[in-house]
Amino acid sequence: MPLYEYHCDACESEFTKRRAIKEADAPIQCPDCENEEVTRKLSLFIALTKNDSGVTSLGGGGGCGCGGACACGGHLN
């Protein structure tokens, strides 16, 4: 199950919750103030890999963003 990040609109606290994908946008209570005026935040992550020559690049594949399947190549030297 993925972790989702949330922001409480009432008390401004931020928290994470492990939930099924189908429950990601279902109502949830803030653990601090128990208010249900909560917004799911956009969560990002990055995976870095090194190839045999020591070049660090973005992991994954497909589409730009960059998973290495476009002109930018995803290199982070």
GIHUUR-V792699 format. One record per residue. RES is the residue in one letter. OMEGA is omega in whole degrees, -180 to 180 (none if undefined). Layout:
# GIHUUR-V792699
<<RES & OMEGA> <RES & OMEGA>>
This chain:
# GIHUUR-V792699
<<M & -180> <P & 173> <L & 177> <Y & 178> <E & -178> <Y & 177> <H & 178> <C & -179> <D & -177> <A & -175> <C & 177> <E & 179> <S & 178> <E & -178> <F & 178> <T & -180> <K & 175> <R & -177> <R & 174> <A & -179> <I & -178> <K & 179> <E & -174> <A & -178> <D & 178> <A & 179> <P & 180> <I & 179> <Q & 173> <C & 180> <P & -179> <D & -175> <C & 179> <E & 177> <N & 178> <E & 175> <E & -173> <V & 179> <T & 176> <R & 180> <K & 173> <L & -179> <S & 180> <L & 172> <F & 179> <I & 177> <A & 179> <L & 177> <T & 174> <K & 177> <N & -176> <D & -180> <S & 177> <G & 179> <V & 178> <T & 178> <S & 178> <L & 178> <G & 179> <G & -180> <G & 176> <G & 176> <G & 179> <C & 176> <G & -13> <C & 177> <G & 176> <G & -177> <A & 180> <C & -176> <A & -177> <C & 174> <G & 176> <G & -177> <H & -178> <L & -179> <N & none>>
